[in-house]
Amino acid sequence: MADLNHRITLARRPVGPVGPECFATDDVPIPSPGPGEVLVAVRWLSIDPTIRGWMAMDTYLPAIPIGDPVRSVGLGEVIESNVDAIPVGATVFGLTGWQQYAVLDATATVLPDGIDPTAALSVFGVTGLTAYFGLLDLGRPQPGETVVVSGAAGATGSVVGQIARIKGCRVIGIAGTAEKCAWLVDELGFDAAINYRTDDVSARLGELCPHGLDVFFDNVGGDILEAALDHLAMRARVVLCGAISRYNDEAPRPGPRNLMNLVVQRGRMEGFIVMDYMGRADEAMADLVTWVLDGSVKFAVDVVEGLDNAPVALDRLFSGANRGKVMVRL
Ligand SMILES: NC(=O)c1ccc[n+]([C@@H]2O[C@H](COP(=O)([O-])OP(=O)(O)OC[C@H]3O[C@@H](n4cnc5c(N)ncnc54)[C@H](OP(=O)(O)O)[C@@H]3O)[C@@H](O)[C@H]2O)c1
């Protein structure tokens, strides 16, 4: 065990894209777990777009205080335990933050033996639950319907599209490179893909969805959301999962100009936060484990090495350098 706890802390709140000036590093004494707590050696960090929001402002969680380690979900090995149910040596999942050692309380989730950490942080973690409940609870796809997913080659979007295929839907993905689009169709079984950087998204949706889209699962927001709203089928469901194209905006921009289409098409648009579904995780996990084992859901991971590269890993989400779930191995 090292003598000190190396941390990446929040130095400044981002205005616009997150730059290196937002981060600092320090080395502080390793914390001691109190009663009802465990000390964890952090092994993996989940890198999520929401971290940028936590750095900037109060959202569904309070903003990260300046000087604190950057907040993040992680996986670690328990090296000291004051919790009977969590033995030393267990692998646990919790809000570890960007640091080598973290104190977690008894609510930390113990990972069952034999689960690969990359799967635990992606398809069997927050990503899988987001895709599962967002699509099935809010999108309610029916066999034969057309489902369109933005951010389709990312961690969440790629799982959403595959679940929609399992449910008997026709699936169209929207992604940022020709390689990502080819991967969606050739490897993941999407019916078609649109490259938003080279194609006119609204025109392509018109060609690919002559009867309109029944479900739009949106990870991106902005112009892509507006393009999807142009093509709603009657009683379409628009699932607002995220709006990554807007997270770096310095001021809010006007919303879609065509919200009236929801009225005309009797559509429904609804947002959600996956934390609200944690109590139902077992329900999702039963299906996700089955689908991963039978090969009907594949997952991709994008592993960045080393705690000090966590800011670089975060940037991959915004540049689109990633395909699948971004994570850091310490
Ligand atoms: N509601 C919830 O509870 C919840 C939970 C988890 C995640 N989310 C949201 O889900 C979305 C996906 O998260 P994730 O963790 O799975 O990340 P991800 O999709 O693996 O990575 C983000 C992707 O967004 C795309 N992107 C970045 N900037 C863009 C832009 N300006 N326009 C269009 N696409 C852009 C990039 O792909 P391209 O190469 O295709 O551009 C990038 O690969 C995010 O909006 C996130 O906030 C919501």
The ligand as a Tripos MOL2 file, in Angstrom:
@<TRIPOS>MOLECULE
LIG
   48    52     1     0     0
SMALL
NO_CHARGES

@<TRIPOS>ATOM
      1 N1        -30.4770    9.8560  -17.8520 N.am      1 LIG1
      2 C1        -29.5820    9.1080  -17.2270 C.2       1 LIG1
      3 O1        -29.7760    8.6150  -16.1240 O.2       1 LIG1
      4 C2        -28.2770    8.8400  -17.9170 C.ar      1 LIG1
      5 C3        -27.3910    7.8610  -17.4470 C.ar      1 LIG1
      6 C4        -26.2020    7.6340  -18.1630 C.ar      1 LIG1
      7 C5        -25.9210    8.3790  -19.3040 C.ar      1 LIG1
      8 N2        -26.8030    9.3460  -19.7000 N.ar      1 LIG1
      9 C6        -26.5920   10.1310  -20.9180 C.3       1 LIG1
     10 O2        -26.4830    9.2290  -21.9830 O.3       1 LIG1
     11 C7        -25.6810    9.7970  -23.0120 C.3       1 LIG1
     12 C8        -24.5990    8.8060  -23.4070 C.3       1 LIG1
     13 O3        -23.7290    8.5810  -22.2900 O.3       1 LIG1
     14 P1        -22.6250    7.4340  -22.3480 P.3       1 LIG1
     15 O4        -22.0050    7.3550  -21.0150 O.co2     1 LIG1
     16 O5        -23.2200    6.2120  -22.9370 O.co2     1 LIG1
     17 O6        -21.5530    8.0710  -23.3380 O.3       1 LIG1
     18 P2        -21.1420    7.5390  -24.7920 P.3       1 LIG1
     19 O7        -22.3690    7.5170  -25.6190 O.co2     1 LIG1
     20 O8        -20.3380    6.3060  -24.6380 O.co2     1 LIG1
     21 O9        -20.1590    8.6820  -25.2930 O.3       1 LIG1
     22 C9        -20.6430    9.9260  -25.6870 C.3       1 LIG1
     23 C10       -20.8540    9.9540  -27.2160 C.3       1 LIG1
     24 O10       -21.5830   11.1290  -27.5200 O.3       1 LIG1
     25 C11       -21.3050   11.4990  -28.8470 C.3       1 LIG1
     26 N3        -21.1820   12.9660  -28.9240 N.ar      1 LIG1
     27 C12       -20.3180   13.7530  -28.2250 C.ar      1 LIG1
     28 N4        -20.5000   15.0500  -28.5770 N.ar      1 LIG1
     29 C13       -21.4970   15.0530  -29.5120 C.ar      1 LIG1
     30 C14       -22.1350   16.0800  -30.2580 C.ar      1 LIG1
     31 N5        -21.7880   17.3880  -30.1280 N.pl3     1 LIG1
     32 N6        -23.1170   15.7310  -31.1370 N.ar      1 LIG1
     33 C15       -23.4710   14.4400  -31.2920 C.ar      1 LIG1
     34 N7        -22.8940   13.4210  -30.6200 N.ar      1 LIG1
     35 C16       -21.9310   13.7320  -29.7390 C.ar      1 LIG1
     36 C17       -19.9840   10.8390  -29.2600 C.3       1 LIG1
     37 O11       -20.2600    9.9040  -30.3050 O.3       1 LIG1
     38 P3        -20.1930   10.3100  -31.8690 P.3       1 LIG1
     39 O12       -18.8740    9.8830  -32.3980 O.co2     1 LIG1
     40 O13       -21.3310    9.5400  -32.4300 O.co2     1 LIG1
     41 O14       -20.3630   11.8040  -31.9270 O.co2     1 LIG1
     42 C18       -19.5530   10.0860  -27.9910 C.3       1 LIG1
     43 O15       -19.0080    8.8320  -28.2840 O.3       1 LIG1
     44 C19       -25.1590   11.1170  -22.4500 C.3       1 LIG1
     45 O16       -25.9930   12.1670  -22.9040 O.3       1 LIG1
     46 C20       -25.3040   10.9400  -20.9550 C.3       1 LIG1
     47 O17       -25.3920   12.1680  -20.2840 O.3       1 LIG1
     48 C21       -27.9740    9.5840  -19.0340 C.ar      1 LIG1
@<TRIPOS>BOND
     1     1     2 1
     2     2     3 2
     3     2     4 1
     4     4     5 ar
     5     4    48 ar
     6     5     6 ar
     7     6     7 ar
     8     7     8 ar
     9     8     9 1
    10     8    48 ar
    11     9    10 1
    12     9    46 1
    13    10    11 1
    14    11    12 1
    15    11    44 1
    16    12    13 1
    17    13    14 1
    18    14    15 2
    19    14    16 1
    20    14    17 1
    21    17    18 1
    22    18    19 2
    23    18    20 1
    24    18    21 1
    25    21    22 1
    26    22    23 1
    27    23    24 1
    28    23    42 1
    29    24    25 1
    30    25    26 1
    31    25    36 1
    32    26    27 ar
    33    26    35 ar
    34    27    28 ar
    35    28    29 ar
    36    29    30 ar
    37    29    35 ar
    38    30    31 1
    39    30    32 ar
    40    32    33 ar
    41    33    34 ar
    42    34    35 ar
    43    36    37 1
    44    36    42 1
    45    37    38 1
    46    38    39 2
    47    38    40 1
    48    38    41 1
    49    42    43 1
    50    44    45 1
    51    44    46 1
    52    46    47 1
@<TRIPOS>SUBSTRUCTURE
     1 LIG1         1 GROUP 0 **** ****
